[in-house]
Amino acid sequence: MDIVSVLATIAGSIVSIGVIYRGVVRPIFRWAQRLDKAITTVEMHMNNNGGTSLRDAIDRIENRITKLEDYVTKPW
């Protein structure tokens, strides 16, 4: 093998690694980061935080329904 073919092989390998990184590795890594952020956001909304989370809203609705059921079944 002469020096030109060795350099061409090295250059081709470097370009191939770059293409694989940009086309496969980096998009998967970014997708995983977005997925982690989405899961974190959903987890935040599922914990009580004093009134603004989805869990707090569900608890308020449940309390209202319980009071309404008590009033309907036992009005006095």
C-alpha positions as CSV (number, residue, x, y, z in Angstrom):
1,M,0.0,0.0,0.0
2,D,1.3,3.4,-0.8
3,I,0.8,6.5,1.3
4,V,-2.0,7.9,-0.8
5,S,-4.2,4.8,-0.3
6,V,-3.5,4.9,3.4
7,L,-4.4,8.5,3.7
8,A,-7.5,7.9,1.6
9,T,-8.5,5.1,3.9
10,I,-8.0,7.2,7.0
11,A,-9.9,10.1,5.5
12,G,-12.8,7.8,4.5
13,S,-12.9,6.4,7.9
14,I,-13.0,9.8,9.6
15,V,-15.8,11.0,7.2
16,S,-17.8,7.8,7.8
17,I,-17.5,8.2,11.6
18,G,-18.6,11.8,11.2
19,V,-21.6,10.9,9.0
20,I,-22.7,8.1,11.4
21,Y,-22.3,10.5,14.4
22,R,-24.3,13.3,12.8
23,G,-26.9,11.1,11.3
24,V,-27.5,8.5,14.0
25,V,-25.8,9.2,17.3
26,R,-26.6,12.9,17.7
27,P,-30.3,12.6,16.8
28,I,-30.8,9.7,19.2
29,F,-29.0,11.6,21.9
30,R,-31.1,14.7,21.3
31,W,-34.3,12.6,21.2
32,A,-33.3,11.0,24.6
33,Q,-32.8,14.5,26.1
34,R,-36.2,15.7,24.9
35,L,-37.8,12.5,26.2
36,D,-36.2,13.0,29.6
37,K,-37.4,16.6,29.7
38,A,-40.9,15.5,28.8
39,I,-41.0,12.8,31.5
40,T,-39.6,15.3,34.1
41,T,-42.4,17.8,33.2
42,V,-45.1,15.1,33.5
43,E,-43.7,14.0,36.9
44,M,-43.8,17.6,38.1
45,H,-47.4,17.9,37.2
46,M,-48.3,14.6,39.0
47,N,-47.0,15.8,42.4
48,N,-48.8,18.1,44.7
49,N,-47.3,21.5,44.8
50,G,-49.9,23.7,46.5
51,G,-52.5,24.2,43.8
52,T,-51.2,24.4,40.3
53,S,-50.4,20.8,39.4
54,L,-52.7,18.3,37.8
55,R,-52.7,16.2,40.9
56,D,-54.0,19.2,42.9
57,A,-56.8,19.8,40.4
58,I,-57.8,16.1,40.6
59,D,-57.8,16.3,44.4
60,R,-60.0,19.4,44.4
61,I,-62.5,17.8,42.0
62,E,-62.6,14.6,44.2
63,N,-63.3,16.7,47.3
64,R,-66.1,18.5,45.5
65,I,-67.7,15.3,44.3
66,T,-67.4,13.8,47.8
67,K,-69.2,16.9,49.3
68,L,-71.9,16.7,46.5
69,E,-72.4,13.0,47.2
70,D,-72.8,13.6,50.9
71,Y,-75.3,16.4,50.2
72,V,-77.3,14.3,47.8
73,T,-77.4,11.1,50.0
74,K,-77.8,12.9,53.3
75,P,-79.2,16.4,52.8
76,W,-79.9,17.1,56.5
